[in-house]
Amino acid sequence: MRPVRYNSTPPVLRNNPWIFAGCVAALVGAGALSVEMPEIVLLVVILCIPLWLFLFVKSKVHRLMITDEEVIYEKGLLSKSRTEIGLKSVRAMRLNQSFLQRMLGIASVEFFSAGDVAEIVVWGMPNPHRIRELVER
């Protein structure tokens, strides 16, 4: 088995900071209003828990692995799709980061082997500069 140098999925919290902040603010607001309207806390919990479960599953169905020889991207929960590109075949790599993504240490990563269309596109991956180092070796 080839040693895996990088193996990660997009982090849930860092890819959805505004949703997390909104859920926390809603819970704090509901807690403040719970004396007058106790059902509002239950409503906020009923809305936030499924949202976070959805975001968690959405994040975990994507996996990027880099070995000494190839870049592997797996996608899927029940059925899997797997794309592999040999490191020697990677012609270019693109990192896209917004200001907030730079602060959170994540980036969207694209791998190109031949042509103008990226073969692998993964959003919100942690340690993007480590990925670049591993691919450029």
C-alpha positions as CSV (number, residue, x, y, z in Angstrom):
1,M,0.0,0.0,0.0
2,R,1.2,3.5,-0.9
3,P,1.9,5.8,2.1
4,V,-0.8,8.5,2.2
5,R,0.8,12.0,2.6
6,Y,-2.5,13.9,2.8
7,N,-5.9,12.6,3.6
8,S,-8.7,15.0,4.5
9,T,-12.3,16.0,4.0
10,P,-13.6,19.6,4.0
11,P,-14.1,20.8,7.6
12,V,-17.7,21.5,8.5
13,L,-17.2,24.5,10.8
14,R,-14.6,26.4,8.7
15,N,-16.6,26.0,5.5
16,N,-19.8,27.3,7.1
17,P,-18.9,30.0,9.6
18,W,-21.9,32.2,8.9
19,I,-24.4,29.3,9.4
20,F,-22.6,28.4,12.7
21,A,-22.7,32.0,13.9
22,G,-26.4,32.2,12.9
23,C,-27.3,29.0,14.8
24,V,-25.4,30.2,17.9
25,A,-27.1,33.6,17.8
26,A,-30.5,32.0,17.3
27,L,-29.8,29.7,20.3
28,V,-28.7,32.6,22.5
29,G,-31.7,34.7,21.4
30,A,-34.1,31.8,22.0
31,G,-32.5,31.2,25.4
32,A,-33.1,34.9,26.3
33,L,-36.8,34.6,25.2
34,S,-37.3,31.1,26.7
35,V,-39.0,32.5,29.8
36,E,-41.7,34.2,27.8
37,M,-41.9,31.7,24.9
38,P,-40.4,28.3,25.9
39,E,-41.3,26.7,22.6
40,I,-39.0,29.0,20.7
41,V,-35.9,27.1,22.0
42,L,-37.4,23.8,20.7
43,L,-38.1,25.4,17.3
44,V,-34.5,26.7,17.0
45,V,-33.1,23.3,18.0
46,I,-35.4,21.5,15.6
47,L,-34.1,23.8,12.8
48,C,-30.4,23.9,13.7
49,I,-29.8,20.1,14.3
50,P,-31.0,18.9,10.9
51,L,-29.1,21.8,9.2
52,W,-25.8,20.7,10.9
53,L,-26.4,17.1,10.2
54,F,-26.9,17.9,6.5
55,L,-23.7,20.0,6.4
56,F,-21.8,17.3,8.2
57,V,-22.8,14.6,5.7
58,K,-22.3,17.0,2.8
59,S,-18.7,17.6,4.0
60,K,-17.9,13.9,4.7
61,V,-18.8,12.7,1.2
62,H,-15.8,14.4,-0.3
63,R,-12.2,13.1,0.4
64,L,-8.9,14.2,-1.0
65,M,-5.9,11.9,-0.7
66,I,-2.3,12.5,-1.9
67,T,0.2,9.6,-2.0
68,D,3.7,9.5,-3.3
69,E,2.4,8.7,-6.8
70,E,-1.1,10.1,-7.2
71,V,-3.9,12.5,-6.3
72,I,-7.1,10.7,-5.4
73,Y,-10.6,12.3,-5.0
74,E,-13.5,10.2,-3.7
75,K,-17.0,11.5,-3.7
76,G,-20.2,9.9,-2.5
77,L,-22.0,8.5,0.5
78,L,-23.8,5.3,-0.6
79,S,-22.3,5.1,-4.1
80,K,-18.8,6.2,-4.6
81,S,-17.0,8.0,-7.4
82,R,-13.2,8.0,-7.5
83,T,-10.9,10.0,-9.7
84,E,-7.2,9.4,-9.7
85,I,-4.4,11.5,-11.4
86,G,-0.8,10.5,-11.3
87,L,1.4,13.2,-9.8
88,K,3.6,13.2,-12.9
89,S,0.4,13.9,-14.9
90,V,-0.6,17.0,-12.9
91,R,0.1,19.9,-15.3
92,A,-1.2,22.6,-13.0
93,M,-2.9,23.2,-9.7
94,R,-5.1,26.2,-8.7
95,L,-5.9,27.3,-5.2
96,N,-8.9,29.7,-4.8
97,Q,-9.2,31.5,-1.5
98,S,-11.5,34.4,-0.4
99,F,-10.3,36.7,2.4
100,L,-12.4,34.7,5.0
101,Q,-11.0,31.4,3.6
102,R,-7.5,32.7,4.0
103,M,-8.2,33.5,7.7
104,L,-9.7,30.1,8.2
105,G,-6.9,28.2,6.4
106,I,-9.0,26.6,3.7
107,A,-9.2,26.8,-0.1
108,S,-10.8,25.4,-3.1
109,V,-8.3,23.2,-5.0
110,E,-8.4,22.3,-8.7
111,F,-6.1,19.9,-10.4
112,F,-5.4,20.0,-14.2
113,S,-3.7,17.2,-16.2
114,A,-4.5,17.9,-19.8
115,G,-6.8,20.5,-21.4
116,D,-8.4,23.5,-19.9
117,V,-11.0,21.8,-17.6
118,A,-10.0,20.7,-14.1
119,E,-10.2,16.9,-13.6
120,I,-10.5,17.3,-9.8
121,V,-12.2,20.2,-8.1
122,V,-12.6,20.1,-4.3
123,W,-14.0,23.0,-2.2
124,G,-12.9,24.1,1.2
125,M,-9.9,21.9,1.9
126,P,-7.8,22.5,4.9
127,N,-4.0,23.1,4.7
128,P,-4.0,24.2,1.0
129,H,-0.3,25.1,1.0
130,R,0.6,21.6,2.2
131,I,-1.4,20.2,-0.7
132,R,0.7,22.5,-3.1
133,E,3.9,21.3,-1.5
134,L,3.0,17.6,-1.9
135,V,2.0,18.0,-5.5
136,E,5.0,20.1,-6.6
137,R,7.6,17.7,-5.1
